[in-house]
Amino acid sequence: MIDAKDYIEAVAKYLDELDSSFDKLSHKYEGKISNLPNYAFNNRFITVLKFHNLNYFFVKVVSDKTLDTHKAFTGLVSNNRHYIE
């Protein structure tokens, strides 16, 4: 079974690769890259929640320019009421 921490690692790697690609593109298309959303190069707060007894995960990524590195939170959603709150 895949652990939520594995998802955090995968999401963080994906975001880092995306940032790297944007950086490489910026050398060739400088004027157009300036129109990227402000979250493109910031560190992010990554939340991964696993739904209890299901093989589903909720992933939320929020950009935060005050972070020095990516931060992460994992949790378990045990029932619908927990998810709604």
MOPAC internal coordinates of N, CA, C and O (Angstrom, degrees):
PM7 1SCF
backbone

  N    0.0000 0     0.00 0     0.00 0    0    0    0
  C    1.4558 1     0.00 0     0.00 0    1    0    0
  C    1.5391 1   109.50 1     0.00 0    2    1    0
  O    1.2310 1   120.73 1   -38.40 1    3    2    1
  N    1.3001 1   116.20 1   141.60 1    3    2    1
  C    1.4626 1   121.76 1  -179.79 1    5    3    2
  C    1.5208 1   109.38 1   -81.49 1    6    5    3
  O    1.2310 1   121.01 1   -47.70 1    7    6    5
  N    1.3193 1   115.67 1   132.30 1    7    6    5
  C    1.4561 1   122.45 1  -179.90 1    9    7    6
  C    1.5270 1   109.40 1   -89.13 1   10    9    7
  O    1.2310 1   120.53 1   -27.51 1   11   10    9
  N    1.3116 1   116.60 1   152.49 1   11   10    9
  C    1.4708 1   121.53 1   178.82 1   13   11   10
  C    1.5254 1   110.94 1   -59.85 1   14   13   11
  O    1.2310 1   119.98 1   147.14 1   15   14   13
  N    1.3221 1   117.65 1   -32.86 1   15   14   13
  C    1.4611 1   121.03 1   179.99 1   17   15   14
  C    1.5301 1   111.28 1   -65.07 1   18   17   15
  O    1.2310 1   120.72 1   147.42 1   19   18   17
  N    1.3463 1   116.23 1   -32.58 1   19   18   17
  C    1.4595 1   119.99 1   175.84 1   21   19   18
  C    1.5301 1   110.21 1   -64.38 1   22   21   19
  O    1.2310 1   120.73 1   141.37 1   23   22   21
  N    1.3129 1   116.20 1   -38.63 1   23   22   21
  C    1.4601 1   120.47 1   177.41 1   25   23   22
  C    1.5225 1   111.14 1   -64.34 1   26   25   23
  O    1.2310 1   120.17 1   138.58 1   27   26   25
  N    1.3195 1   117.28 1   -41.42 1   27   26   25
  C    1.4645 1   120.90 1   179.24 1   29   27   26
  C    1.5226 1   109.84 1   -60.79 1   30   29   27
  O    1.2310 1   120.68 1   135.31 1   31   30   29
  N    1.3111 1   116.30 1   -44.69 1   31   30   29
  C    1.4638 1   120.31 1   178.86 1   33   31   30
  C    1.5294 1   110.68 1   -61.23 1   34   33   31
  O    1.2310 1   120.43 1   135.89 1   35   34   33
  N    1.3197 1   116.79 1   -44.11 1   35   34   33
  C    1.4631 1   120.78 1  -179.60 1   37   35   34
  C    1.5230 1   111.40 1   -65.69 1   38   37   35
  O    1.2310 1   120.00 1   137.21 1   39   38   37
  N    1.3236 1   117.61 1   -42.79 1   39   38   37
  C    1.4658 1   121.42 1   179.57 1   41   39   38
  C    1.5268 1   110.43 1   -65.37 1   42   41   39
  O    1.2310 1   119.92 1   137.64 1   43   42   41
  N    1.3157 1   117.75 1   -42.36 1   43   42   41
  C    1.4661 1   121.53 1   178.97 1   45   43   42
  C    1.5266 1   110.81 1   -62.73 1   46   45   43
  O    1.2310 1   120.00 1   137.04 1   47   46   45
  N    1.3464 1   117.60 1   -42.96 1   47   46   45
  C    1.4626 1   120.99 1   177.39 1   49   47   46
  C    1.5247 1   110.67 1   -62.89 1   50   49   47
  O    1.2310 1   120.58 1   137.54 1   51   50   49
  N    1.3311 1   116.49 1   -42.46 1   51   50   49
  C    1.4621 1   121.02 1   178.93 1   53   51   50
  C    1.5286 1   110.64 1   -60.29 1   54   53   51
  O    1.2310 1   120.29 1   133.59 1   55   54   53
  N    1.3154 1   117.06 1   -46.41 1   55   54   53
  C    1.4649 1   121.14 1  -179.55 1   57   55   54
  C    1.5209 1   111.35 1   -64.40 1   58   57   55
  O    1.2310 1   120.02 1   140.20 1   59   58   57
  N    1.3168 1   117.56 1   -39.80 1   59   58   57
  C    1.4636 1   120.95 1   177.71 1   61   59   58
  C    1.5264 1   111.19 1   -64.14 1   62   61   59
  O    1.2310 1   120.49 1   138.72 1   63   62   61
  N    1.3283 1   116.67 1   -41.28 1   63   62   61
  C    1.4726 1   120.45 1   177.43 1   65   63   62
  C    1.5263 1   110.77 1   -65.74 1   66   65   63
  O    1.2310 1   120.51 1   141.37 1   67   66   65
  N    1.3173 1   116.64 1   -38.63 1   67   66   65
  C    1.4661 1   121.04 1   177.30 1   69   67   66
  C    1.5228 1   110.45 1   -62.64 1   70   69   67
  O    1.2310 1   120.11 1   135.05 1   71   70   69
  N    1.3195 1   117.39 1   -44.95 1   71   70   69
  C    1.4644 1   121.56 1   177.09 1   73   71   70
  C    1.5211 1   110.97 1   -60.71 1   74   73   71
  O    1.2310 1   120.61 1   137.33 1   75   74   73
  N    1.3208 1   116.44 1   -42.67 1   75   74   73
  C    1.4573 1   120.96 1   179.37 1   77   75   74
  C    1.5279 1   111.06 1   -62.81 1   78   77   75
  O    1.2310 1   120.74 1   138.85 1   79   78   77
  N    1.3156 1   116.20 1   -41.15 1   79   78   77
  C    1.4729 1   120.44 1   178.28 1   81   79   78
  C    1.5219 1   110.93 1   -64.66 1   82   81   79
  O    1.2310 1   120.34 1   137.54 1   83   82   81
  N    1.3248 1   116.96 1   -42.46 1   83   82   81
  C    1.4688 1   120.36 1   176.93 1   85   83   82
  C    1.5239 1   110.65 1   -60.96 1   86   85   83
  O    1.2310 1   121.18 1   139.39 1   87   86   85
  N    1.3234 1   115.35 1   -40.61 1   87   86   85
  C    1.4586 1   119.93 1   179.98 1   89   87   86
  C    1.5291 1   110.91 1   -63.22 1   90   89   87
  O    1.2310 1   120.43 1   135.54 1   91   90   89
  N    1.3331 1   116.78 1   -44.46 1   91   90   89
  C    1.4679 1   120.89 1   178.65 1   93   91   90
  C    1.5277 1   110.78 1   -63.56 1   94   93   91
  O    1.2310 1   120.45 1   138.05 1   95   94   93
  N    1.3161 1   116.74 1   -41.95 1   95   94   93
  C    1.4648 1   120.50 1   178.87 1   97   95   94
  C    1.5232 1   111.67 1   -64.35 1   98   97   95
  O    1.2310 1   120.77 1   147.30 1   99   98   97
  N    1.3208 1   116.14 1   -32.70 1   99   98   97
  C    1.4565 1   119.43 1  -176.07 1  101   99   98
  C    1.5276 1   111.94 1   -64.74 1  102  101   99
  O    1.2310 1   120.44 1   155.36 1  103  102  101
  N    1.3279 1   116.76 1   -24.64 1  103  102  101
  C    1.4596 1   119.53 1   178.53 1  105  103  102
  C    1.5238 1   111.41 1   -70.25 1  106  105  103
  O    1.2310 1   120.56 1   149.91 1  107  106  105
  N    1.3231 1   116.54 1   -30.09 1  107  106  105
  C    1.4649 1   120.58 1  -177.38 1  109  107  106
  C    1.5273 1   112.34 1   -96.61 1  110  109  107
  O    1.2310 1   120.31 1   143.06 1  111  110  109
  N    1.3324 1   117.01 1   -36.94 1  111  110  109
  C    1.4641 1   121.73 1  -175.01 1  113  111  110
  C    1.5178 1   110.71 1  -121.33 1  114  113  111
  O    1.2310 1   120.44 1  -123.25 1  115  114  113
  N    1.2972 1   116.76 1    56.75 1  115  114  113
  C    1.4630 1   121.99 1  -171.43 1  117  115  114
  C    1.5224 1   112.99 1   -55.79 1  118  117  115
  O    1.2310 1   119.55 1   133.76 1  119  118  117
  N    1.3155 1   118.45 1   -46.24 1  119  118  117
  C    1.4613 1   120.82 1  -177.44 1  121  119  118
  C    1.5114 1   113.37 1   -65.16 1  122  121  119
  O    1.2310 1   120.14 1   143.06 1  123  122  121
  N    1.3226 1   117.33 1   -36.94 1  123  122  121
  C    1.4634 1   121.16 1  -177.77 1  125  123  122
  C    1.5235 1   112.21 1   -78.40 1  126  125  123
  O    1.2310 1   120.11 1   148.62 1  127  126  125
  N    1.3190 1   117.40 1   -31.38 1  127  126  125
  C    1.4627 1   121.33 1  -179.49 1  129  127  126
  C    1.5280 1   110.86 1   -68.52 1  130  129  127
  O    1.2310 1   119.90 1   154.40 1  131  130  129
  N    1.3116 1   117.80 1   -25.60 1  131  130  129
  C    1.4620 1   120.04 1  -179.53 1  133  131  130
  C    1.5224 1   111.99 1   -64.68 1  134  133  131
  O    1.2310 1   119.97 1   166.24 1  135  134  133
  N    1.3299 1   117.67 1   -13.76 1  135  134  133
  C    1.4667 1   121.79 1   178.44 1  137  135  134
  C    1.5293 1   112.78 1   -87.66 1  138  137  135
  O    1.2310 1   120.15 1  -177.30 1  139  138  137
  N    1.3341 1   117.32 1     2.70 1  139  138  137
  C    1.4652 1   119.97 1   178.52 1  141  139  138
  C    1.5262 1   110.21 1   -65.10 1  142  141  139
  O    1.2310 1   120.57 1   -29.17 1  143  142  141
  N    1.3277 1   116.51 1   150.83 1  143  142  141
  C    1.4670 1   118.68 1   176.39 1  145  143  142
  C    1.5245 1   111.20 1   -61.47 1  146  145  143
  O    1.2310 1   120.76 1   -25.94 1  147  146  145
  N    1.3163 1   116.16 1   154.06 1  147  146  145
  C    1.4697 1   120.51 1  -174.19 1  149  147  146
  C    1.5222 1   113.94 1   -65.85 1  150  149  147
  O    1.2310 1   119.55 1   165.30 1  151  150  149
  N    1.3187 1   118.46 1   -14.70 1  151  150  149
  C    1.4556 1   120.02 1  -178.74 1  153  151  150
  C    1.5306 1   113.12 1   -84.58 1  154  153  151
  O    1.2310 1   119.86 1   176.94 1  155  154  153
  N    1.3092 1   117.88 1    -3.06 1  155  154  153
  C    1.4589 1   120.29 1  -172.09 1  157  155  154
  C    1.5262 1   113.50 1   -60.66 1  158  157  155
  O    1.2310 1   119.28 1   142.58 1  159  158  157
  N    1.3010 1   118.97 1   -37.42 1  159  158  157
  C    1.4638 1   120.29 1  -174.80 1  161  159  158
  C    1.5201 1   113.63 1  -113.39 1  162  161  159
  O    1.2310 1   119.53 1  -170.37 1  163  162  161
  N    1.3107 1   118.49 1     9.63 1  163  162  161
  C    1.4563 1   121.61 1   179.32 1  165  163  162
  C    1.5234 1   110.65 1   -86.60 1  166  165  163
  O    1.2310 1   120.59 1   -20.63 1  167  166  165
  N    1.3245 1   116.48 1   159.37 1  167  166  165
  C    1.4530 1   120.59 1   168.72 1  169  167  166
  C    1.5155 1   108.17 1   -74.08 1  170  169  167
  O    1.2310 1   120.79 1   -20.74 1  171  170  169
  N    1.3184 1   116.10 1   159.26 1  171  170  169
  C    1.4708 1   119.60 1  -173.76 1  173  171  170
  C    1.5161 1   112.07 1  -127.67 1  174  173  171
  O    1.2310 1   121.99 1   -23.91 1  175  174  173
  N    1.3361 1   113.79 1   156.09 1  175  174  173
  C    1.4600 1   121.56 1   170.98 1  177  175  174
  C    1.5229 1   105.52 1  -100.11 1  178  177  175
  O    1.2310 1   120.58 1   -62.88 1  179  178  177
  N    1.3259 1   116.49 1   117.12 1  179  178  177
  C    1.4636 1   122.29 1  -174.90 1  181  179  178
  C    1.5220 1   108.85 1  -106.49 1  182  181  179
  O    1.2310 1   120.79 1   -53.89 1  183  182  181
  N    1.3258 1   116.09 1   126.11 1  183  182  181
  C    1.4595 1   121.91 1   177.10 1  185  183  182
  C    1.5232 1   108.39 1  -115.16 1  186  185  183
  O    1.2310 1   120.42 1   -51.96 1  187  186  185
  N    1.3187 1   116.80 1   128.04 1  187  186  185
  C    1.4612 1   121.92 1   175.54 1  189  187  186
  C    1.5229 1   107.63 1  -127.43 1  190  189  187
  O    1.2310 1   120.96 1   -59.40 1  191  190  189
  N    1.3221 1   115.78 1   120.60 1  191  190  189
  C    1.4627 1   121.66 1   178.29 1  193  191  190
  C    1.5260 1   109.01 1  -115.68 1  194  193  191
  O    1.2310 1   120.35 1   -45.86 1  195  194  193
  N    1.3014 1   116.95 1   134.14 1  195  194  193
  C    1.4694 1   122.76 1   176.52 1  197  195  194
  C    1.5140 1   108.17 1  -100.07 1  198  197  195
  O    1.2310 1   120.67 1   -46.50 1  199  198  197
  N    1.3190 1   116.33 1   133.50 1  199  198  197
  C    1.4581 1   121.08 1   176.30 1  201  199  198
  C    1.5289 1   108.57 1   -83.79 1  202  201  199
  O    1.2310 1   120.80 1   -55.85 1  203  202  201
  N    1.3224 1   116.07 1   124.15 1  203  202  201
  C    1.4550 1   123.08 1  -177.20 1  205  203  202
  C    1.5305 1   110.17 1   -58.21 1  206  205  203
  O    1.2310 1   120.65 1   -45.09 1  207  206  205
  N    1.3232 1   116.37 1   134.91 1  207  206  205
  C    1.4711 1   124.86 1   178.05 1  209  207  206
  C    1.5247 1   113.60 1    63.19 1  210  209  207
  O    1.2310 1   119.44 1  -167.95 1  211  210  209
  N    1.2994 1   118.67 1    12.05 1  211  210  209
  C    1.4605 1   122.14 1   175.60 1  213  211  210
  C    1.5176 1   108.33 1  -127.22 1  214  213  211
  O    1.2310 1   120.65 1   -18.99 1  215  214  213
  N    1.2837 1   116.36 1   161.01 1  215  214  213
  C    1.4528 1   119.82 1   177.74 1  217  215  214
  C    1.5235 1   109.45 1  -101.44 1  218  217  215
  O    1.2310 1   120.43 1  -135.43 1  219  218  217
  N    1.3340 1   116.78 1    44.57 1  219  218  217
  C    1.4561 1   123.09 1  -179.50 1  221  219  218
  C    1.5258 1   110.18 1  -118.90 1  222  221  219
  O    1.2310 1   121.47 1   -35.12 1  223  222  221
  N    1.3236 1   114.79 1   144.88 1  223  222  221
  C    1.4528 1   121.74 1   177.39 1  225  223  222
  C    1.5196 1   109.32 1  -127.10 1  226  225  223
  O    1.2310 1   120.75 1   -33.11 1  227  226  225
  N    1.3165 1   116.18 1   146.89 1  227  226  225
  C    1.4603 1   123.46 1   172.78 1  229  227  226
  C    1.5189 1   106.33 1  -106.96 1  230  229  227
  O    1.2310 1   120.60 1   -53.81 1  231  230  229
  N    1.3369 1   116.45 1   126.19 1  231  230  229
  C    1.4612 1   120.93 1  -179.62 1  233  231  230
  C    1.5207 1   108.41 1  -121.97 1  234  233  231
  O    1.2310 1   121.23 1   -51.83 1  235  234  233
  N    1.3272 1   115.26 1   128.17 1  235  234  233
  C    1.4676 1   121.30 1   178.43 1  237  235  234
  C    1.5200 1   107.71 1  -131.27 1  238  237  235
  O    1.2310 1   120.84 1   -47.62 1  239  238  237
  N    1.3259 1   116.01 1   132.38 1  239  238  237
  C    1.4523 1   121.35 1   179.93 1  241  239  238
  C    1.5225 1   108.10 1  -124.70 1  242  241  239
  O    1.2310 1   120.76 1   -55.38 1  243  242  241
  N    1.3329 1   116.16 1   124.62 1  243  242  241
  C    1.4636 1   121.70 1  -179.69 1  245  243  242
  C    1.5253 1   108.30 1  -124.20 1  246  245  243
  O    1.2310 1   121.17 1   -53.08 1  247  246  245
  N    1.3202 1   115.36 1   126.92 1  247  246  245
  C    1.4515 1   120.74 1   178.97 1  249  247  246
  C    1.5282 1   110.21 1   -74.17 1  250  249  247
  O    1.2310 1   120.70 1   -39.22 1  251  250  249
  N    1.3282 1   116.26 1   140.78 1  251  250  249
  C    1.4618 1   120.95 1   178.66 1  253  251  250
  C    1.5227 1   108.68 1  -146.31 1  254  253  251
  O    1.2310 1   120.52 1   -72.91 1  255  254  253
  N    1.3222 1   116.61 1   107.09 1  255  254  253
  C    1.4636 1   119.88 1  -175.88 1  257  255  254
  C    1.5227 1   113.45 1   -71.22 1  258  257  255
  O    1.2310 1   119.55 1   170.40 1  259  258  257
  N    1.3269 1   118.45 1    -9.60 1  259  258  257
  C    1.4666 1   120.96 1   178.44 1  261  259  258
  C    1.5281 1   112.77 1   -84.42 1  262  261  259
  O    1.2310 1   119.73 1   168.27 1  263  262  261
  N    1.3392 1   118.11 1   -11.73 1  263  262  261
  C    1.4631 1   121.12 1  -178.39 1  265  263  262
  C    1.5242 1   111.01 1   -79.57 1  266  265  263
  O    1.2310 1   120.85 1   -37.60 1  267  266  265
  N    1.3371 1   115.98 1   142.40 1  267  266  265
  C    1.4609 1   121.20 1   175.50 1  269  267  266
  C    1.5304 1   111.41 1   -82.93 1  270  269  267
  O    1.2310 1   120.79 1   147.92 1  271  270  269
  N    1.3261 1   116.09 1   -32.08 1  271  270  269
  C    1.4652 1   122.44 1   177.93 1  273  271  270
  C    1.5202 1   107.87 1  -140.96 1  274  273  271
  O    1.2310 1   120.76 1    -8.84 1  275  274  273
  N    1.3314 1   116.15 1   171.16 1  275  274  273
  C    1.4581 1   119.53 1   173.97 1  277  275  274
  C    1.5322 1   108.55 1   -62.22 1  278  277  275
  O    1.2310 1   120.44 1   -39.74 1  279  278  277
  N    1.3142 1   116.77 1   140.26 1  279  278  277
  C    1.4649 1   122.24 1   174.26 1  281  279  278
  C    1.5240 1   106.94 1  -116.59 1  282  281  279
  O    1.2310 1   120.55 1   -26.99 1  283  282  281
  N    1.3186 1   116.55 1   153.01 1  283  282  281
  C    1.4570 1   119.76 1  -175.56 1  285  283  282
  C    1.5116 1   111.84 1  -139.77 1  286  285  283
  O    1.2310 1   121.83 1   -25.98 1  287  286  285
  N    1.3334 1   114.11 1   154.02 1  287  286  285
  C    1.4558 1   122.21 1   175.66 1  289  287  286
  C    1.5212 1   107.02 1  -139.53 1  290  289  287
  O    1.2310 1   120.47 1   -45.44 1  291  290  289
  N    1.3161 1   116.70 1   134.56 1  291  290  289
  C    1.4592 1   120.95 1   174.20 1  293  291  290
  C    1.5163 1   108.66 1  -121.56 1  294  293  291
  O    1.2310 1   121.07 1   -27.70 1  295  294  293
  N    1.3064 1   115.56 1   152.30 1  295  294  293
  C    1.4539 1   119.63 1   178.93 1  297  295  294
  C    1.5147 1   110.87 1  -159.29 1  298  297  295
  O    1.2310 1   121.47 1    -7.16 1  299  298  297
  N    1.3186 1   114.80 1   172.84 1  299  298  297
  C    1.4535 1   122.22 1  -179.97 1  301  299  298
  C    1.5187 1   108.41 1  -121.69 1  302  301  299
  O    1.2310 1   120.78 1   -52.94 1  303  302  301
  N    1.3215 1   116.12 1   127.06 1  303  302  301
  C    1.4587 1   121.31 1   176.08 1  305  303  302
  C    1.5173 1   106.41 1   -94.21 1  306  305  303
  O    1.2310 1   120.83 1   -67.06 1  307  306  305
  N    1.3364 1   116.01 1   112.94 1  307  306  305
  C    1.4612 1   119.06 1  -172.51 1  309  307  306
  C    1.5324 1   113.92 1   -89.64 1  310  309  307
  O    1.2310 1   120.03 1   154.60 1  311  310  309
  N    1.3389 1   117.54 1   -25.40 1  311  310  309
  C    1.4595 1   119.70 1   178.17 1  313  311  310
  C    1.5250 1   109.64 1  -157.18 1  314  313  311
  O    1.2310 1   120.23 1    -7.25 1  315  314  313
  N    1.3241 1   117.16 1   172.75 1  315  314  313
  C    1.4568 1   120.87 1  -178.15 1  317  315  314
  C    1.5171 1   113.10 1   -61.86 1  318  317  315
  O    1.2310 1   120.11 1   142.76 1  319  318  317
  N    1.2975 1   117.40 1   -37.24 1  319  318  317
  C    1.4555 1   120.63 1  -179.54 1  321  319  318
  C    1.5367 1   110.44 1   -63.15 1  322  321  319
  O    1.2310 1   120.53 1   138.71 1  323  322  321
  N    1.2996 1   116.60 1   -41.29 1  323  322  321
  C    1.4577 1   121.94 1   177.18 1  325  323  322
  C    1.5225 1   110.27 1   -60.59 1  326  325  323
  O    1.2310 1   119.99 1   139.63 1  327  326  325
  N    1.3239 1   117.62 1   -40.37 1  327  326  325
  C    1.4548 1   123.03 1  -178.74 1  329  327  326
  C    1.5383 1   110.57 1   -67.46 1  330  329  327
  O    1.2310 1   119.85 1   139.62 1  331  330  329
  N    1.3196 1   117.90 1   -40.38 1  331  330  329
  C    1.4576 1   122.00 1  -177.68 1  333  331  330
  C    1.5224 1   111.32 1   -69.15 1  334  333  331
  O    1.2310 1   119.79 1   143.40 1  335  334  333
  N    1.3129 1   118.00 1   -36.60 1  335  334  333
  C    1.4467 1   121.72 1  -179.33 1  337  335  334
  C    1.5033 1   108.10 1   -74.15 1  338  337  335
  O    1.2310 1   120.10 1   180.00 1  339  338  337

